[in-house]
């Protein structure tokens, strides 16, 4: 069992924090954006300066799964003063909406370069086992439900077909002058996730949303991992 999964289970948890999820995925060879935990206002500012503005702040809590529902995300922060204000607002909002939640602080990450948002996910089917999902990410996955599915493990041919099957595939090819995505890197990420879940059967669900796809590659800017009950 992976040490991170073992530690989380030893604490009686099934939800990994965003930072734990990204660390786990990063060790599996998946490109993730550098994300660090800040437990104080001054630490949030210091990390922001180290990463370079603009930055993103998010609530870091093992009890708050959907950060946006808690008002727990602030984007495009460009000064130390904005970081301090955003940090205070995030914590105050989370405490008001989820008073019983255990909050570790805020996560800080650099704003990703513009690109096309896609989602890569996995859920376990009782009959087929791990099922991999690919589609347009961000809010689009909820609005259009434009996804393709494959039972793991997958081949590179499967990965390419998953990408080409979605209706939004044209957006990835440079539709109307938009920068095309690096399809090969998306294939690499799908293959890495497939191998990762095959090697870690304790994982029940996995959501990497969004992945920012650009001509340079693909990077995960948010992630969630859920474990099977021990």
Backbone bond lengths (Angstrom), bond angles and torsions (degrees), N, CA, C in turn:
res aa  C-N    CA-C-N  psi(-1)  N-CA   C-N-CA  omega(-1)  CA-C   N-CA-C  phi
1 X - - - 1.459 - - 1.526 109.66 -
2 X 1.322 116.08 139.32 1.460 120.18 -179.49 1.529 109.70 -62.55
3 X 1.348 117.57 139.83 1.474 120.56 -177.28 1.527 114.09 -55.90
4 X 1.330 118.10 -37.21 1.466 119.88 179.20 1.516 110.43 -66.30
5 X 1.315 117.38 -43.22 1.459 121.34 178.13 1.525 110.28 -64.44
6 X 1.312 115.99 -41.72 1.466 120.51 179.02 1.529 111.09 -61.29
7 X 1.333 116.86 -42.20 1.460 120.42 -179.81 1.525 111.59 -66.14
8 X 1.336 116.24 -43.84 1.462 119.90 -179.30 1.519 110.58 -62.87
9 X 1.319 116.10 -42.18 1.467 119.56 179.00 1.525 111.77 -65.34
10 X 1.332 116.61 -37.51 1.464 120.23 179.35 1.525 111.91 -63.32
11 X 1.355 115.78 -24.26 1.458 121.03 177.85 1.523 111.93 -88.59
12 X 1.326 116.82 2.77 1.460 120.99 178.04 1.514 113.94 77.18
13 X 1.338 117.54 20.57 1.456 121.52 -178.54 1.527 111.12 -105.21
14 X 1.329 115.36 155.46 1.466 120.80 171.46 1.521 110.97 -117.71
15 X 1.340 118.08 -19.76 1.462 121.68 177.93 1.518 110.02 -95.44
16 X 1.312 116.73 128.23 1.462 121.19 172.47 1.522 108.62 -88.50
17 X 1.319 116.24 145.63 1.454 118.92 173.98 1.522 109.16 -68.88
18 X 1.326 115.51 167.51 1.457 119.92 177.71 1.527 110.82 -58.18
19 X 1.331 116.54 -43.17 1.462 119.99 -177.84 1.525 110.26 -66.95
20 X 1.327 117.80 -42.00 1.470 120.66 176.81 1.523 110.72 -63.21
21 X 1.329 116.59 -42.33 1.464 120.61 -179.94 1.520 111.08 -61.83
22 X 1.330 116.41 -44.16 1.466 120.07 -179.64 1.528 111.28 -67.97
23 X 1.325 116.70 -38.05 1.468 119.15 177.72 1.520 110.29 -62.34
24 X 1.324 115.86 -42.50 1.458 121.19 179.26 1.523 110.74 -62.69
25 X 1.323 116.60 -47.27 1.460 120.62 -178.77 1.526 111.33 -67.44
26 X 1.327 116.89 -38.22 1.452 120.45 178.20 1.513 112.00 -60.25
27 X 1.330 116.31 -40.29 1.464 120.33 178.49 1.523 111.68 -69.50
28 X 1.341 116.09 -18.49 1.467 120.12 177.61 1.524 111.96 -87.91
29 X 1.338 117.17 4.19 1.453 120.75 177.37 1.508 114.23 89.79
30 X 1.345 117.46 16.40 1.462 122.00 179.37 1.523 108.37 -98.92
31 X 1.329 117.26 130.46 1.463 121.03 -179.12 1.524 109.90 -68.71
32 X 1.335 116.56 120.59 1.459 121.70 177.60 1.525 108.38 -126.70
33 X 1.327 116.49 149.82 1.449 120.22 179.49 1.528 109.01 -76.68
34 X 1.330 116.48 140.92 1.461 122.32 -178.22 1.530 109.50 -59.22
35 X 1.333 116.50 121.08 1.464 122.36 -176.90 1.514 108.96 -132.78
36 X 1.350 116.20 130.26 1.461 120.19 -175.74 1.522 110.66 -130.19
37 X 1.324 115.23 151.02 1.460 121.62 -179.18 1.516 110.53 -89.86
38 X 1.331 115.85 132.24 1.465 122.40 174.95 1.527 107.71 -117.38
39 X 1.316 116.50 123.66 1.465 120.61 -177.71 1.532 112.10 -99.97
40 X 1.327 116.64 -4.43 1.464 120.17 179.24 1.518 109.14 -141.20
41 X 1.316 116.01 166.42 1.458 121.47 178.62 1.530 111.00 -62.73
42 X 1.333 116.41 -45.32 1.463 119.81 -178.44 1.527 111.18 -65.78
43 X 1.321 116.48 -35.54 1.468 119.71 179.25 1.528 110.42 -68.65
44 X 1.332 117.52 -36.69 1.465 120.80 177.08 1.525 110.39 -61.39
45 X 1.325 116.67 -41.67 1.464 121.02 178.55 1.523 110.40 -67.18
46 X 1.322 116.70 -44.62 1.465 120.60 -178.43 1.520 111.57 -61.45
47 X 1.330 116.68 -44.95 1.467 120.12 179.61 1.526 110.23 -64.87
48 X 1.332 116.83 -40.33 1.462 120.53 179.08 1.519 111.00 -59.60
49 X 1.316 116.44 -41.64 1.462 120.49 179.62 1.523 111.28 -68.39
50 X 1.325 116.73 -35.06 1.464 120.28 178.08 1.529 111.10 -67.83
51 X 1.341 116.48 -42.36 1.463 120.23 -178.41 1.520 111.50 -75.54
52 X 1.329 115.92 -32.77 1.461 120.95 -177.97 1.511 111.76 98.97
53 X 1.325 115.78 131.90 1.467 120.87 179.46 1.525 110.44 -74.75
54 X 1.349 117.88 155.29 1.462 128.05 -2.98 1.523 112.10 -78.83
55 X 1.346 115.18 156.93 1.462 120.46 -177.59 1.523 110.24 -128.21
56 X 1.329 113.74 170.35 1.463 122.75 176.70 1.516 108.30 -121.37
57 X 1.339 116.65 136.06 1.467 121.94 173.88 1.525 109.15 -114.70
58 X 1.348 115.71 139.46 1.460 121.05 178.07 1.525 109.14 -137.68
59 X 1.326 115.77 151.80 1.450 120.24 176.05 1.529 108.99 -65.36
60 X 1.320 116.93 138.22 1.464 121.93 177.29 1.526 107.79 -115.36
61 X 1.319 115.74 105.03 1.462 121.10 -177.78 1.512 109.82 -149.75
62 X 1.306 116.21 138.23 1.465 120.62 176.59 1.523 111.22 -76.09
63 X 1.338 117.81 -10.53 1.468 121.60 -177.24 1.519 113.46 -107.60
64 X 1.329 118.15 -5.41 1.462 121.51 179.85 1.520 107.94 -114.41
65 X 1.328 115.51 103.03 1.462 120.32 -175.66 1.523 111.05 -80.77
66 X 1.331 116.63 -45.71 1.463 120.74 -177.52 1.529 108.63 -100.42
67 X 1.306 114.53 97.66 1.468 120.17 -173.21 1.521 112.98 -64.58
68 X 1.321 117.30 -35.99 1.467 119.62 -177.84 1.520 111.53 -66.58
69 X 1.345 117.25 -33.43 1.462 120.62 179.19 1.520 111.56 -64.33
70 X 1.323 116.65 -25.79 1.459 121.31 179.91 1.523 111.97 -93.40
71 X 1.340 116.48 7.63 1.463 119.40 -174.72 1.512 111.29 63.57
72 X 1.321 115.67 31.24 1.450 120.91 -170.05 1.510 115.96 -98.40
73 X 1.330 118.68 25.90 1.462 121.35 179.92 1.525 109.62 -134.66
74 X 1.316 116.52 134.38 1.462 122.44 173.25 1.525 108.54 -131.82
75 X 1.328 116.29 128.26 1.463 122.16 -174.24 1.527 111.47 -109.19
76 X 1.314 115.30 155.82 1.453 121.68 169.07 1.516 115.62 62.17
77 X 1.328 117.18 38.54 1.467 121.10 179.62 1.527 108.78 -79.62
78 X 1.338 116.73 128.69 1.456 120.26 -169.10 1.517 114.93 -118.10
79 X 1.337 118.19 -4.17 1.462 120.69 -179.58 1.522 109.84 -140.36
80 X 1.339 118.07 159.19 1.461 120.82 175.51 1.531 112.07 -57.59
81 X 1.331 116.92 -36.79 1.467 120.44 -179.68 1.525 111.12 -65.09
82 X 1.329 116.75 -39.88 1.461 119.96 177.62 1.522 111.14 -66.33
83 X 1.324 116.78 -37.03 1.467 120.95 178.26 1.524 110.46 -64.66
84 X 1.313 117.27 -45.33 1.462 121.07 179.66 1.526 111.00 -61.03
85 X 1.319 116.44 -46.10 1.455 120.54 -179.54 1.526 111.42 -64.35
86 X 1.330 116.56 -44.25 1.461 120.73 -179.55 1.518 111.11 -63.54
87 X 1.307 116.92 -41.88 1.464 121.46 179.42 1.527 110.60 -59.84
88 X 1.331 117.12 -46.11 1.464 121.00 -179.63 1.523 111.31 -65.30
89 X 1.328 117.08 -40.94 1.465 120.97 -179.90 1.523 111.42 -66.34
90 X 1.323 116.69 -40.35 1.466 120.88 179.80 1.527 110.48 -62.41
91 X 1.315 116.65 -48.30 1.465 120.18 -178.01 1.526 111.35 -66.66
92 X 1.334 117.15 -39.80 1.468 120.50 179.56 1.528 110.58 -65.29
93 X 1.324 116.69 -42.76 1.458 120.20 179.94 1.519 112.50 -65.79
94 X 1.327 116.38 -41.10 1.463 120.15 179.71 1.524 110.88 -65.68
95 X 1.325 116.64 -41.00 1.469 120.46 179.36 1.519 111.27 -64.09
96 X 1.332 116.13 -37.56 1.458 120.06 -179.65 1.528 111.49 -70.08
97 X 1.326 117.06 -42.90 1.464 120.51 -175.56 1.524 112.41 -82.88
98 X 1.332 116.58 -34.35 1.468 120.93 -179.12 1.526 108.87 -128.88
99 X 1.328 117.66 73.40 1.474 120.39 -173.86 1.519 114.33 -62.61
100 X 1.333 117.86 -22.75 1.465 120.94 -178.61 1.523 112.77 -93.12
101 X 1.331 116.82 -4.04 1.466 120.08 -175.67 1.527 111.42 -70.36
102 X 1.321 114.96 141.67 1.461 121.24 173.23 1.528 108.13 -86.94
103 X 1.321 115.33 115.82 1.464 121.06 -176.12 1.522 109.01 -109.46
104 X 1.338 115.79 125.29 1.466 120.87 179.98 1.528 112.47 -88.01
105 X 1.316 117.01 -20.03 1.460 121.43 -177.47 1.513 109.43 144.52
106 X 1.317 116.68 -142.24 1.465 121.20 175.40 1.522 108.76 -128.30
107 X 1.318 115.31 147.91 1.462 119.60 172.28 1.522 108.49 -92.19
108 X 1.330 115.22 144.53 1.463 121.37 -178.85 1.524 108.14 -123.46
109 X 1.318 116.12 130.70 1.456 120.44 176.60 1.523 109.18 -145.28
110 X 1.308 115.72 154.22 1.465 121.00 177.80 1.522 108.84 -73.75
111 X 1.321 116.71 144.10 1.463 120.51 175.16 1.523 109.36 -60.81
112 X 1.316 115.82 131.26 1.466 120.01 177.56 1.521 109.87 -74.32
113 X 1.313 115.67 151.69 1.462 120.09 176.32 1.522 109.02 -65.26
114 X 1.343 118.08 153.82 1.467 120.28 -178.13 1.524 111.65 -60.12
115 X 1.317 114.78 151.64 1.456 121.52 178.85 1.511 109.62 -177.82
116 X 1.303 116.23 -166.20 1.467 122.12 179.77 1.529 108.39 -98.98
117 X 1.314 115.87 130.62 1.454 120.69 -178.37 1.528 110.26 -85.45
118 X 1.327 115.40 124.66 1.464 121.00 174.24 1.519 108.83 -127.63
119 X 1.317 115.38 165.96 1.455 121.26 178.72 1.524 109.47 -123.16
120 X 1.313 115.36 139.87 1.463 122.32 169.96 1.516 106.38 -124.41
121 X 1.309 116.63 127.43 1.454 119.80 -177.13 1.512 112.22 -141.79
122 X 1.318 114.86 170.44 1.461 121.63 175.99 1.522 109.10 -148.33
123 X 1.317 115.83 136.80 1.457 121.14 170.80 1.516 107.45 -138.83
124 X 1.327 115.43 155.84 1.462 119.38 -176.90 1.519 110.87 -96.21
125 X 1.328 114.48 126.77 1.457 121.77 174.27 1.529 108.61 -93.96
126 X 1.325 116.89 138.80 1.468 120.26 -176.53 1.520 112.17 -61.62
127 X 1.325 116.51 -30.37 1.465 119.95 -178.08 1.521 112.61 -93.31
128 X 1.341 117.51 -43.09 1.459 121.14 -171.09 1.520 113.93 -99.91
129 X 1.333 117.66 -14.39 1.458 119.79 -177.47 1.518 110.82 85.81
130 X 1.348 117.87 -149.43 1.470 120.70 -176.49 1.536 111.93 -63.19
131 X 1.328 115.13 128.82 1.466 121.73 178.21 1.519 107.85 -119.65
132 X 1.323 116.08 123.74 1.457 122.38 -177.55 1.525 109.75 -89.46
133 X 1.343 116.05 143.78 1.458 121.63 -178.93 1.527 109.82 -127.70
134 X 1.331 115.71 144.00 1.456 121.93 174.23 1.517 108.67 -138.92
135 X 1.340 117.03 141.85 1.458 119.77 177.25 1.514 110.99 -175.57
136 X 1.319 115.98 -177.26 1.451 120.38 173.02 1.518 108.47 -66.47
137 X 1.327 116.85 140.79 1.458 120.25 -172.00 1.510 113.70 -102.90
138 X 1.342 115.22 -163.02 1.450 121.20 -177.40 1.516 110.46 62.08
139 X 1.329 117.19 -140.62 1.466 120.60 179.91 1.523 111.45 -75.13
140 X 1.343 117.73 -17.32 1.460 119.88 -175.97 1.523 112.24 -63.18
141 X 1.317 117.68 -32.22 1.459 119.39 -178.11 1.523 110.38 -64.73
142 X 1.338 117.73 -32.71 1.459 121.05 179.04 1.521 111.59 -79.32
143 X 1.339 116.84 -33.65 1.465 120.12 -176.90 1.526 111.82 -78.03
144 X 1.341 116.59 -48.75 1.462 120.82 -173.47 1.526 113.74 -98.16
145 X 1.331 116.84 -21.70 1.475 120.82 -177.02 1.526 110.31 49.72
146 X 1.326 114.76 43.26 1.461 122.23 -176.35 1.527 108.26 -94.78
147 X 1.328 116.43 87.57 1.459 120.11 -175.56 1.525 110.55 -134.59
148 X 1.335 115.18 159.82 1.463 122.50 171.81 1.517 108.03 -121.42
149 X 1.321 116.90 153.96 1.460 122.59 -173.74 1.522 110.61 -131.72
150 X 1.344 115.29 146.99 1.457 122.22 172.59 1.534 109.28 -148.30
151 X 1.315 115.49 143.50 1.464 120.46 172.43 1.525 108.12 -77.69
152 X 1.320 116.65 135.63 1.463 120.39 178.52 1.524 110.52 -81.22
153 X 1.333 117.61 155.99 1.476 128.01 -1.15 1.524 111.29 -77.99
154 X 1.337 116.17 155.43 1.458 120.96 179.91 1.522 110.06 -113.41
155 X 1.322 115.45 160.74 1.462 122.63 174.41 1.538 108.59 -102.00
156 X 1.320 116.80 171.99 1.464 119.32 176.56 1.528 110.53 -62.38
157 X 1.311 117.47 -35.11 1.473 120.44 177.10 1.525 109.65 -62.27
158 X 1.325 116.73 -42.34 1.468 120.33 177.08 1.525 110.69 -60.50
159 X 1.332 115.85 -44.04 1.469 120.60 -178.71 1.521 110.37 -60.87
160 X 1.331 117.18 -45.27 1.461 120.57 179.70 1.532 110.40 -62.77
161 X 1.328 117.25 -42.07 1.464 120.40 179.91 1.529 111.26 -65.25
162 X 1.332 117.41 -38.18 1.457 120.30 178.17 1.522 111.11 -59.80
163 X 1.323 115.81 -41.46 1.461 120.66 -178.90 1.527 110.52 -68.98
164 X 1.324 116.43 -43.17 1.464 120.38 -175.46 1.524 112.80 -75.02
165 X 1.339 117.98 -20.45 1.462 121.09 -175.71 1.522 113.80 -75.21
166 X 1.326 118.40 -26.37 1.459 118.28 -175.58 1.532 110.25 -71.56
167 X 1.320 115.79 149.59 1.465 120.46 -179.02 1.519 111.61 -65.25
168 X 1.328 115.81 -27.08 1.458 119.87 -179.58 1.516 113.98 -83.83
169 X 1.322 117.85 11.36 1.468 120.73 -177.72 1.522 112.09 -57.00
170 X 1.336 117.27 -34.11 1.471 120.68 -178.57 1.524 111.09 -60.31
171 X 1.327 116.93 -30.43 1.460 119.97 178.15 1.525 111.42 -65.19
172 X 1.329 116.58 -27.96 1.456 121.24 -178.87 1.521 112.77 -81.78
173 X 1.321 117.49 -11.83 1.465 121.36 -175.38 1.524 113.06 -100.85
174 X 1.342 117.53 6.16 1.455 119.88 179.40 1.502 112.57 95.94
175 X 1.328 117.00 40.63 1.459 122.48 -177.58 1.530 111.15 -61.70
176 X 1.333 116.98 128.91 1.466 124.54 177.16 1.530 112.98 51.28
177 X 1.300 114.50 46.03 1.453 119.61 174.43 1.506 115.61 82.61
178 X 1.343 116.97 -0.80 1.461 119.15 178.08 1.520 109.59 -72.21
179 X 1.325 116.09 146.84 1.462 120.74 -179.67 1.531 110.24 -59.50
180 X 1.340 118.07 128.43 1.467 119.33 179.71 1.524 111.15 -72.41
181 X 1.317 114.96 152.19 1.460 120.53 176.55 1.517 110.15 -82.27
182 X 1.322 115.41 156.66 1.458 121.40 175.37 1.528 107.34 -83.20
183 X 1.318 116.36 95.31 1.465 121.76 -174.24 1.522 111.25 -62.27
184 X 1.327 116.50 -38.59 1.462 120.31 -179.59 1.528 111.71 -59.93
185 X 1.337 117.07 -39.20 1.465 119.96 178.99 1.522 111.54 -69.13
186 X 1.334 117.11 -33.89 1.461 119.92 175.00 1.530 110.12 -65.78
187 X 1.320 116.59 -39.48 1.470 120.01 175.50 1.530 110.00 -60.11
188 X 1.334 116.33 -45.08 1.467 120.71 179.01 1.525 110.93 -57.11
189 X 1.338 116.18 -42.24 1.459 119.92 -177.86 1.526 111.12 -67.52
190 X 1.321 117.36 -41.66 1.469 120.73 177.19 1.527 111.05 -61.59
191 X 1.331 116.77 -42.55 1.462 120.95 178.82 1.527 111.07 -64.67
192 X 1.339 116.45 -40.13 1.463 120.17 179.86 1.522 111.17 -65.59
193 X 1.333 116.50 -41.38 1.465 119.91 178.59 1.530 110.37 -65.63
194 X 1.318 116.75 -41.93 1.463 120.90 178.52 1.527 111.01 -58.35
195 X 1.323 116.35 -47.92 1.470 120.40 179.55 1.524 110.91 -65.04
196 X 1.329 115.91 -39.36 1.456 121.47 -178.13 1.523 112.03 -61.81
197 X 1.331 117.27 -46.55 1.471 119.31 -178.02 1.528 111.20 -72.36
198 X 1.331 116.80 -29.09 1.460 119.31 176.03 1.526 110.82 -66.09
199 X 1.330 116.50 -35.74 1.462 121.29 -178.21 1.527 113.09 -82.90
200 X 1.342 116.66 -12.88 1.464 120.74 -176.50 1.525 110.13 -129.84
201 X 1.337 116.99 77.18 1.467 120.97 -176.48 1.525 114.00 -66.07
202 X 1.338 117.53 -10.22 1.463 119.72 177.89 1.525 111.68 -73.02
203 X 1.338 117.99 -12.38 1.459 121.08 -179.49 1.526 109.97 -81.87
204 X 1.323 115.21 124.56 1.465 122.01 -179.16 1.518 111.64 -93.78
205 X 1.325 116.49 -43.73 1.464 121.93 179.79 1.518 109.66 -140.05
206 X 1.311 114.41 152.11 1.468 120.31 177.92 1.521 108.04 -148.21
207 X 1.324 116.34 130.08 1.462 121.39 176.18 1.522 108.63 -130.99
208 X 1.317 116.35 122.58 1.459 121.69 171.96 1.520 105.29 -114.26
209 X 1.342 115.54 99.05 1.455 120.31 -171.19 1.526 110.45 -152.43
210 X 1.330 116.78 113.75 1.453 124.11 4.28 1.518 112.94 -95.79
211 X 1.323 113.21 158.95 1.459 122.24 161.36 1.530 105.35 -98.42
212 X 1.326 117.23 127.92 1.465 120.29 177.92 1.524 108.32 -91.55
213 X 1.331 115.40 112.69 1.465 121.51 -179.16 1.517 109.36 -99.88
214 X 1.321 115.77 129.69 1.464 121.89 178.60 1.523 108.54 -141.68
215 X 1.325 116.14 -177.37 1.465 119.26 179.04 1.526 111.22 -68.07
216 X 1.338 116.61 -23.00 1.466 120.56 -179.99 1.519 113.21 -78.45
217 X 1.323 117.69 -24.24 1.456 120.15 -176.53 1.503 111.27 155.85
218 X 1.324 116.22 -146.96 1.460 122.25 -179.07 1.514 107.95 -148.57
219 X 1.339 116.68 131.70 1.457 120.47 -178.29 1.523 109.48 -133.87
220 X 1.335 115.50 136.86 1.457 121.54 178.19 1.525 109.16 -82.06
221 X 1.329 116.99 123.48 1.463 120.07 179.56 1.526 112.18 -105.39
222 X 1.320 117.90 -12.52 1.462 120.70 172.27 1.526 107.84 -149.18
223 X 1.321 115.53 149.16 1.465 119.69 -176.45 1.513 110.17 -153.69
224 X 1.333 115.11 149.40 1.472 120.95 177.60 1.530 107.87 -142.26
225 X 1.317 115.88 131.06 1.455 121.80 177.95 1.521 108.80 -124.99
226 X 1.326 116.20 132.15 1.463 122.76 178.23 1.523 107.97 -120.56
227 X 1.321 116.40 133.26 1.458 121.58 -178.27 1.519 111.54 -97.74
228 X 1.318 115.73 157.59 1.463 120.98 170.95 1.542 108.38 -65.01
229 X 1.326 115.86 150.95 1.459 118.46 172.79 1.524 107.84 -61.58
230 X 1.337 115.00 133.68 1.469 118.87 -176.19 1.518 110.38 -68.45
